[in-house]
Each structure stands twice: as C-alpha cells, then as structure tokens.
Amino acid sequence: MSINEKFIINLQGKSYVTYEGLLDLAHQKGLKSIEVELIQIPTNENNMIAICKATATTENEIYTDIGDASPHSVNSTIVPHLIRMASTRAKARVLRDLTNVGMTAFEEITLEDKINETEDDYMPNQIEPPTKRQLETIKKLAEELNTTINYDNLNKKSAGSLISRMLEEVKKS
C-alpha cells in the first residue's frame, strides 16, 4: 500500500502529503476510528495556542499525537479557527504515525514557510505590495488547497511566485 501521487504536493523541491492522502492510506491499513480531544483552549494567558490530541485506532493498534495552532502559525483568516486547525494538525500527525509516512503533512505547514525569497525579492526601497487581484487569487487558491497563507510577508513578486506554485498544485489535484 502506498499513497496515491495525487495526494503529494511538491513545494520548492520538498514533498508534502495531504491529510486526504493520509486518511485514504489509513483506511487501507484498517483505520477503525479517529478521535480528537481539545487539550488547551486558546486564551490570552497561553498566547492563544490551541492544542488538540488525536487518537487513531486500528484493529490491533492505537496511535496518539498532538497538534497545535496559534496566531503565529496560521494566517489571519484562520485565527478564528485555531481549534479546528489544531485538530486537523493533530489528526494529520497521528495518521502519519499509523501509516508510517515520514513526510510532513501539507496541513502542518503554512505556504509562506516555503517561500524562499532571494535578496533581490526583499530590497526595502523596491518592495511593491501584492496587488488586490493577487491577494484575491491567493485567497481563492488557498481555500481550494485547504491551506493557510500569511499575507504579511508577501510582496508583488513573491505573490506572483506563490500563485504560480499554487496553480500547479491545484492542477495536480
């Protein structure tokens, strides 16, 4: 049993598995149930960090792992949904254990983590902000790919590169 290639996303030469792919493989391996428990509710006192624990059960084995989400690990549009993001990340991590998949799940990262801007992309006197249309396109593509984007560090050039990579991933799915 292996993951169908349609569930693998490549960003700048590094492969990531999607939650959907992990779930598909887990069912092939006899997943009976997956449960999530909220360990920490995000509050001002804990820097708005949500933590969830996921438990996946097969006929003979039980796997447990945690996932977290905070305003610093998701983009501003996801901040109101920190608990759901922590839950998804916990499930992705536990399914990676169950399926023996070593690659990081796409849902565990934010795409801007993978934008390696070159020095000439980031020259303080020459930074142009992304256009309104670029931002709308990125938002739409992020929804299609079920991922989060932090718009704070994008400039016009990096937004264009990100859109190109996201379009490639949408075509693959």
C-alpha positions as YAML, in Angstrom:
chain: A
units: angstrom
residues:
- id: 1
  name: MET
  ca: [0.00, 0.00, 0.00]
- id: 2
  name: SER
  ca: [1.26, 3.42, -0.87]
- id: 3
  name: ILE
  ca: [-0.03, 6.95, -1.16]
- id: 4
  name: ASN
  ca: [-1.55, 7.89, -4.49]
- id: 5
  name: GLU
  ca: [0.62, 10.56, -6.13]
- id: 6
  name: LYS
  ca: [-2.39, 12.87, -6.37]
- id: 7
  name: PHE
  ca: [-2.08, 13.29, -2.59]
- id: 8
  name: ILE
  ca: [1.52, 14.53, -2.75]
- id: 9
  name: ILE
  ca: [2.23, 18.25, -3.07]
- id: 10
  name: ASN
  ca: [5.66, 19.47, -4.09]
- id: 11
  name: LEU
  ca: [6.77, 22.92, -2.99]
- id: 12
  name: GLN
  ca: [10.22, 24.11, -3.98]
- id: 13
  name: GLY
  ca: [11.55, 20.58, -4.27]
- id: 14
  name: LYS
  ca: [10.12, 19.26, -0.99]
- id: 15
  name: SER
  ca: [7.21, 16.82, -0.92]
- id: 16
  name: TYR
  ca: [4.25, 17.05, 1.46]
- id: 17
  name: VAL
  ca: [1.40, 14.60, 1.90]
- id: 18
  name: THR
  ca: [-2.15, 15.88, 2.18]
- id: 19
  name: TYR
  ca: [-4.45, 14.99, 5.06]
- id: 20
  name: GLU
  ca: [-6.79, 13.45, 2.48]
- id: 21
  name: GLY
  ca: [-3.99, 11.15, 1.34]
- id: 22
  name: LEU
  ca: [-3.13, 10.12, 4.89]
- id: 23
  name: LEU
  ca: [-6.78, 9.37, 5.61]
- id: 24
  name: ASP
  ca: [-7.07, 7.32, 2.42]
- id: 25
  name: LEU
  ca: [-3.98, 5.27, 3.31]
- id: 26
  name: ALA
  ca: [-5.14, 4.89, 6.94]
- id: 27
  name: HIS
  ca: [-8.40, 3.36, 5.73]
- id: 28
  name: GLN
  ca: [-6.40, 0.97, 3.53]
- id: 29
  name: LYS
  ca: [-4.48, -0.02, 6.67]
- id: 30
  name: GLY
  ca: [-7.65, -0.68, 8.66]
- id: 31
  name: LEU
  ca: [-8.40, 2.59, 10.45]
- id: 32
  name: LYS
  ca: [-11.39, 1.94, 12.73]
- id: 33
  name: SER
  ca: [-11.72, 5.34, 14.38]
- id: 34
  name: ILE
  ca: [-10.07, 8.68, 14.90]
- id: 35
  name: GLU
  ca: [-10.96, 10.86, 17.88]
- id: 36
  name: VAL
  ca: [-9.82, 14.33, 18.85]
- id: 37
  name: GLU
  ca: [-9.63, 15.82, 22.32]
- id: 38
  name: LEU
  ca: [-9.14, 19.53, 22.95]
- id: 39
  name: ILE
  ca: [-6.21, 19.78, 25.38]
- id: 40
  name: GLN
  ca: [-5.82, 23.55, 25.54]
- id: 41
  name: ILE
  ca: [-8.32, 26.25, 24.65]
- id: 42
  name: PRO
  ca: [-6.60, 29.32, 23.18]
- id: 43
  name: THR
  ca: [-6.65, 32.22, 25.66]
- id: 44
  name: ASN
  ca: [-4.67, 35.42, 26.11]
- id: 45
  name: GLU
  ca: [-2.86, 33.80, 29.05]
- id: 46
  name: ASN
  ca: [-1.44, 31.00, 26.85]
- id: 47
  name: ASN
  ca: [-0.68, 33.22, 23.84]
- id: 48
  name: MET
  ca: [-3.77, 31.94, 22.01]
- id: 49
  name: ILE
  ca: [-2.29, 28.47, 21.45]
- id: 50
  name: ALA
  ca: [-4.82, 25.72, 20.77]
- id: 51
  name: ILE
  ca: [-3.64, 22.16, 21.39]
- id: 52
  name: CYS
  ca: [-5.52, 19.02, 20.39]
- id: 53
  name: LYS
  ca: [-4.74, 15.35, 20.90]
- id: 54
  name: ALA
  ca: [-5.78, 12.86, 18.22]
- id: 55
  name: THR
  ca: [-6.12, 9.12, 18.74]
- id: 56
  name: ALA
  ca: [-6.34, 6.76, 15.78]
- id: 57
  name: THR
  ca: [-7.36, 3.15, 16.31]
- id: 58
  name: THR
  ca: [-6.96, 0.12, 14.07]
- id: 59
  name: GLU
  ca: [-7.96, -3.47, 14.85]
- id: 60
  name: ASN
  ca: [-4.73, -4.09, 16.78]
- id: 61
  name: GLU
  ca: [-3.10, -0.73, 17.46]
- id: 62
  name: ILE
  ca: [-3.72, 2.70, 18.98]
- id: 63
  name: TYR
  ca: [-1.77, 5.80, 17.95]
- id: 64
  name: THR
  ca: [-1.79, 9.18, 19.68]
- id: 65
  name: ASP
  ca: [-0.23, 12.54, 18.79]
- id: 66
  name: ILE
  ca: [-0.86, 16.24, 19.29]
- id: 67
  name: GLY
  ca: [-1.22, 19.28, 17.06]
- id: 68
  name: ASP
  ca: [-1.20, 22.96, 17.82]
- id: 69
  name: ALA
  ca: [-2.17, 26.22, 16.21]
- id: 70
  name: SER
  ca: [-1.63, 29.82, 17.22]
- id: 71
  name: PRO
  ca: [-1.96, 33.21, 15.55]
- id: 72
  name: HIS
  ca: [1.77, 32.91, 14.77]
- id: 73
  name: SER
  ca: [1.42, 29.58, 12.96]
- id: 74
  name: VAL
  ca: [-1.59, 30.41, 10.78]
- id: 75
  name: ASN
  ca: [-2.63, 33.35, 8.66]
- id: 76
  name: SER
  ca: [-5.06, 35.97, 9.84]
- id: 77
  name: THR
  ca: [-8.06, 34.37, 8.10]
- id: 78
  name: ILE
  ca: [-7.54, 31.14, 10.09]
- id: 79
  name: VAL
  ca: [-7.03, 32.79, 13.51]
- id: 80
  name: PRO
  ca: [-10.75, 32.50, 14.37]
- id: 81
  name: HIS
  ca: [-10.46, 28.75, 13.66]
- id: 82
  name: LEU
  ca: [-7.41, 27.84, 15.76]
- id: 83
  name: ILE
  ca: [-9.09, 24.86, 17.42]
- id: 84
  name: ARG
  ca: [-10.07, 23.33, 14.07]
- id: 85
  name: MET
  ca: [-6.56, 23.86, 12.70]
- id: 86
  name: ALA
  ca: [-5.01, 22.28, 15.81]
- id: 87
  name: SER
  ca: [-7.41, 19.35, 15.38]
- id: 88
  name: THR
  ca: [-6.52, 18.88, 11.71]
- id: 89
  name: ARG
  ca: [-2.81, 19.05, 12.50]
- id: 90
  name: ALA
  ca: [-3.18, 16.50, 15.33]
- id: 91
  name: LYS
  ca: [-5.09, 14.13, 13.05]
- id: 92
  name: ALA
  ca: [-2.53, 14.52, 10.29]
- id: 93
  name: ARG
  ca: [0.31, 13.75, 12.71]
- id: 94
  name: VAL
  ca: [-1.37, 10.67, 14.17]
- id: 95
  name: LEU
  ca: [-2.25, 9.38, 10.70]
- id: 96
  name: ARG
  ca: [1.39, 9.81, 9.66]
- id: 97
  name: ASP
  ca: [2.35, 7.51, 12.54]
- id: 98
  name: LEU
  ca: [-0.36, 4.99, 11.72]
- id: 99
  name: THR
  ca: [0.58, 4.89, 8.03]
- id: 100
  name: ASN
  ca: [4.34, 5.08, 8.61]
- id: 101
  name: VAL
  ca: [4.62, 8.18, 6.42]
- id: 102
  name: GLY
  ca: [7.67, 10.25, 7.30]
- id: 103
  name: MET
  ca: [6.96, 13.31, 5.16]
- id: 104
  name: THR
  ca: [5.31, 16.31, 6.77]
- id: 105
  name: ALA
  ca: [1.62, 16.80, 6.10]
- id: 106
  name: PHE
  ca: [0.73, 19.80, 3.97]
- id: 107
  name: GLU
  ca: [-1.76, 20.95, 6.63]
- id: 108
  name: GLU
  ca: [1.03, 21.13, 9.22]
- id: 109
  name: ILE
  ca: [2.77, 23.95, 7.37]
- id: 110
  name: THR
  ca: [1.89, 27.35, 6.04]
- id: 111
  name: LEU
  ca: [2.80, 28.04, 2.43]
- id: 112
  name: GLU
  ca: [4.72, 31.17, 3.27]
- id: 113
  name: ASP
  ca: [7.14, 28.97, 5.22]
- id: 114
  name: LYS
  ca: [8.19, 27.64, 1.83]
- id: 115
  name: ILE
  ca: [8.64, 30.97, 0.09]
- id: 116
  name: ASN
  ca: [12.39, 31.41, -0.03]
- id: 117
  name: GLU
  ca: [12.73, 34.93, -1.22]
- id: 118
  name: THR
  ca: [16.04, 35.90, -2.71]
- id: 119
  name: GLU
  ca: [17.76, 39.08, -1.60]
- id: 120
  name: ASP
  ca: [16.57, 41.00, -4.63]
- id: 121
  name: ASP
  ca: [12.99, 39.96, -3.76]
- id: 122
  name: TYR
  ca: [13.44, 41.81, -0.48]
- id: 123
  name: MET
  ca: [15.04, 45.15, -1.02]
- id: 124
  name: PRO
  ca: [13.44, 47.68, 1.32]
- id: 125
  name: ASN
  ca: [13.42, 50.51, -1.20]
- id: 126
  name: GLN
  ca: [11.94, 48.41, -4.00]
- id: 127
  name: ILE
  ca: [9.17, 46.42, -2.30]
- id: 128
  name: GLU
  ca: [5.85, 46.64, -4.02]
- id: 129
  name: PRO
  ca: [2.91, 45.19, -2.09]
- id: 130
  name: PRO
  ca: [0.85, 42.47, -3.73]
- id: 131
  name: THR
  ca: [-1.99, 43.71, -5.87]
- id: 132
  name: LYS
  ca: [-5.61, 43.34, -4.76]
- id: 133
  name: ARG
  ca: [-6.13, 40.80, -7.54]
- id: 134
  name: GLN
  ca: [-3.10, 38.78, -6.42]
- id: 135
  name: LEU
  ca: [-4.43, 38.67, -2.86]
- id: 136
  name: GLU
  ca: [-7.89, 37.59, -4.05]
- id: 137
  name: THR
  ca: [-6.33, 34.87, -6.21]
- id: 138
  name: ILE
  ca: [-4.15, 33.59, -3.37]
- id: 139
  name: LYS
  ca: [-7.14, 33.50, -1.02]
- id: 140
  name: LYS
  ca: [-9.21, 31.53, -3.54]
- id: 141
  name: LEU
  ca: [-6.39, 29.07, -4.24]
- id: 142
  name: ALA
  ca: [-5.66, 28.62, -0.51]
- id: 143
  name: GLU
  ca: [-9.31, 27.68, 0.03]
- id: 144
  name: GLU
  ca: [-9.13, 25.18, -2.84]
- id: 145
  name: LEU
  ca: [-5.94, 23.67, -1.39]
- id: 146
  name: ASN
  ca: [-7.33, 23.80, 2.16]
- id: 147
  name: THR
  ca: [-4.28, 25.60, 3.50]
- id: 148
  name: THR
  ca: [-3.32, 28.79, 5.25]
- id: 149
  name: ILE
  ca: [-1.36, 31.75, 3.95]
- id: 150
  name: ASN
  ca: [0.19, 34.58, 5.93]
- id: 151
  name: TYR
  ca: [-0.09, 37.63, 3.71]
- id: 152
  name: ASP
  ca: [2.10, 39.85, 5.91]
- id: 153
  name: ASN
  ca: [5.42, 38.99, 4.24]
- id: 154
  name: LEU
  ca: [4.26, 38.91, 0.62]
- id: 155
  name: ASN
  ca: [5.40, 41.43, -1.95]
- id: 156
  name: LYS
  ca: [4.26, 41.68, -5.54]
- id: 157
  name: LYS
  ca: [7.00, 39.38, -6.85]
- id: 158
  name: SER
  ca: [6.69, 36.70, -4.15]
- id: 159
  name: ALA
  ca: [2.88, 36.77, -4.51]
- id: 160
  name: GLY
  ca: [3.27, 36.04, -8.23]
- id: 161
  name: SER
  ca: [5.62, 33.14, -7.49]
- id: 162
  name: LEU
  ca: [3.25, 31.78, -4.85]
- id: 163
  name: ILE
  ca: [0.28, 31.94, -7.23]
- id: 164
  name: SER
  ca: [2.25, 30.01, -9.86]
- id: 165
  name: ARG
  ca: [3.14, 27.25, -7.38]
- id: 166
  name: MET
  ca: [-0.40, 27.10, -6.03]
- id: 167
  name: LEU
  ca: [-1.84, 26.80, -9.55]
- id: 168
  name: GLU
  ca: [0.49, 23.85, -10.20]
- id: 169
  name: GLU
  ca: [-0.80, 22.14, -7.04]
- id: 170
  name: VAL
  ca: [-4.44, 22.77, -7.97]
- id: 171
  name: LYS
  ca: [-3.83, 21.19, -11.40]
- id: 172
  name: LYS
  ca: [-2.39, 18.08, -9.72]
- id: 173
  name: SER
  ca: [-5.43, 17.59, -7.50]
...
